[in-house]
Amino acid sequence: PTIVCGDLNDIPTSYTYQLFSKHLTDVFTLFGKGFGNTFHEKLYQFRIDYFFVNNGIKPIQMEVNAFDKSDH
């Protein structure tokens, strides 16, 4: 079983994201709603933090929470 999670500082259309998602499942795609923004700036809101798993792990839920004291 493999879990990869972290701040990639890249959006879901990036080359880095594509490499990860080629071999692992992005848990947000299973349970997430909307854009799942994890980077919160006044003009910029992107999803740059990710949780990936391989076929050995079956996720049961996930959510993205916004915190006022962090940019993501």
KOLFITOR-320785 format. One record per atom (N, C-alpha, C): residue in three letters; x, y, z. Coordinates in pm, whole numbers, padded with zeros to 5 digits, always signed. Example, Ala and Ser with C-alpha at 12.3 -4.5 7.8 and 13.67 -1.06 7.14 Angstrom:
BEGIN
ALA+01319-00569+00780/ALA+01230-00450+00780/ALA+01320-00330+00780/SER+01285-00225+00708/SER+01367-00106+00714/SER+01290+00003+00787/
This chain:
BEGIN
PRO+00083-00120+00000/PRO+00000+00000+00000/PRO+00087+00126+00000/THR+00045+00225-00076/THR+00121+00349-00087/THR+00029+00469-00071/ILE+00072+00564+00012/ILE+00005+00692+00027/ILE+00109+00800+00000/VAL+00075+00893-00088/VAL+00160+01008-00115/VAL+00074+01131-00092/CYS+00115+01215+00001/CYS+00039+01337+00025/CYS+00136+01452+00045/GLY+00092+01569-00001/GLY+00177+01684+00019/GLY+00141+01801-00069/ASP+00219+01904-00054/ASP+00204+02028-00127/ASP+00293+02020-00251/LEU+00234+01999-00367/LEU+00312+01990-00491/LEU+00340+02127-00552/ASN+00270+02231-00502/ASN+00281+02365-00561/ASN+00254+02363-00710/ASP+00167+02274-00753/ASP+00127+02262-00893/ASP-00022+02237-00901/ILE-00083+02283-01009/ILE-00227+02263-01030/ILE-00252+02130-01099/PRO-00377+02081-01098/PRO-00406+01950-01155/PRO-00377+01934-01305/THR-00355+02041-01377/THR-00319+02028-01519/THR-00169+02029-01542/SER-00090+02032-01434/SER+00056+02040-01447/SER+00116+01905-01483/TYR+00238+01910-01532/TYR+00314+01789-01566/TYR+00338+01704-01442/THR+00373+01767-01330/THR+00399+01694-01205/THR+00276+01615-01162/TYR+00160+01682-01162/TYR+00036+01614-01124/TYR+00009+01497-01218/GLN+00029+01516-01346/GLN+00003+01410-01444/GLN+00092+01288-01418/LEU+00216+01310-01378/LEU+00305+01198-01346/LEU+00253+01117-01227/PHE+00213+01187-01121/PHE+00159+01118-01004/PHE+00030+01044-01039/SER-00061+01111-01107/SER-00193+01052-01132/SER-00189+00941-01236/LYS-00078+00927-01306/LYS-00064+00817-01402/LYS-00055+00683-01329/HIS+00001+00684-01207/HIS+00024+00560-01133/HIS-00054+00551-01003/LEU-00109+00664-00957/LEU-00180+00668-00830/LEU-00315+00736-00848/THR-00407+00711-00756/THR-00538+00773-00760/THR-00538+00898-00674/ASP-00584+01008-00731/ASP-00603+01133-00657/ASP-00733+01120-00579/VAL-00726+01114-00448/VAL-00844+01090-00365/VAL-00949+01199-00384/PHE-00908+01321-00415/PHE-01005+01428-00439/PHE-01099+01393-00555/THR-01048+01326-00655/THR-01132+01290-00769/THR-01240+01190-00731/LEU-01222+01119-00621/LEU-01322+01022-00575/LEU-01430+01086-00489/PHE-01392+01181-00404/PHE-01484+01235-00303/PHE-01499+01386-00303/GLY-01408+01456-00366/GLY-01407+01602-00358/GLY-01521+01667-00433/LYS-01549+01789-00393/LYS-01655+01868-00456/LYS-01597+02002-00498/GLY-01645+02054-00610/GLY-01598+02183-00657/GLY-01453+02177-00703/PHE-01381+02286-00681/PHE-01242+02292-00723/PHE-01146+02240-00617/GLY-01189+02233-00493/GLY-01103+02183-00385/GLY-00985+02272-00358/ASN-01004+02401-00368/ASN-00893+02496-00350/ASN-00823+02476-00217/THR-00692+02461-00223/THR-00612+02450-00101/THR-00514+02566-00089/PHE-00503+02648-00190/PHE-00421+02768-00187/PHE-00517+02886-00195/HIS-00520+02968-00091/HIS-00618+03075-00080/HIS-00549+03210-00072/GLU-00544+03278-00181/GLU-00497+03416-00187/GLU-00612+03499-00241/LYS-00603+03629-00232/LYS-00712+03716-00274/LYS-00757+03689-00417/LEU-00664+03688-00509/LEU-00698+03669-00649/LEU-00677+03527-00699/TYR-00599+03449-00626/TYR-00562+03316-00673/TYR-00617+03209-00579/GLN-00686+03115-00636/GLN-00735+03002-00558/GLN-00716+02876-00640/PHE-00627+02790-00593/PHE-00592+02668-00667/PHE-00588+02549-00572/ARG-00595+02433-00629/ARG-00570+02310-00554/ARG-00425+02271-00583/ILE-00340+02281-00480/ILE-00198+02248-00495/ILE-00152+02144-00393/ASP-00241+02103-00303/ASP-00211+02001-00202/ASP-00291+01875-00239/TYR-00226+01759-00228/TYR-00287+01637-00282/TYR-00269+01517-00190/PHE-00362+01422-00204/PHE-00352+01290-00143/PHE-00368+01187-00254/PHE-00266+01109-00275/PHE-00269+01002-00374/PHE-00258+00868-00303/VAL-00323+00767-00357/VAL-00311+00631-00305/VAL-00299+00534-00422/ASN-00243+00416-00395/ASN-00241+00314-00499/ASN-00359+00219-00478/ASN-00365+00116-00560/ASN-00477+00022-00554/ASN-00484-00058-00425/GLY-00377-00058-00346/GLY-00375-00132-00221/GLY-00452-00063-00109/ILE-00499+00058-00132/ILE-00572+00134-00030/ILE-00705+00178-00087/LYS-00811+00158-00010/LYS-00944+00200-00052/LYS-00990+00315+00038/PRO-00980+00439-00010/PRO-01024+00553+00071/PRO-01174+00549+00094/ILE-01219+00600+00207/ILE-01362+00600+00236/ILE-01420+00742+00242/GLN-01336+00844+00260/GLN-01384+00982+00257/GLN-01267+01078+00256/MET-01295+01202+00220/MET-01198+01310+00228/MET-01274+01440+00219/GLU-01212+01546+00271/GLU-01269+01679+00257/GLU-01158+01781+00260/VAL-01183+01895+00201/VAL-01088+02006+00200/VAL-01145+02115+00289/ASN-01070+02154+00390/ASN-01113+02260+00482/ASN-01029+02384+00460/ALA-01094+02498+00463/ALA-01022+02625+00453/ALA-00993+02677+00594/PHE-00870+02721+00617/PHE-00831+02776+00745/PHE-00789+02921+00726/ASP-00834+03006+00814/ASP-00804+03149+00803/ASP-00658+03182+00826/LYS-00585+03102+00900/LYS-00449+03133+00939/LYS-00344+03074+00847/SER-00384+03017+00735/SER-00290+02956+00644/SER-00327+02988+00500/ASP-00226+02994+00412/ASP-00257+03014+00271/ASP-00300+02883+00207/HIS-00277+02769+00275/HIS-00326+02637+00230/HIS-00301+02535+00336/
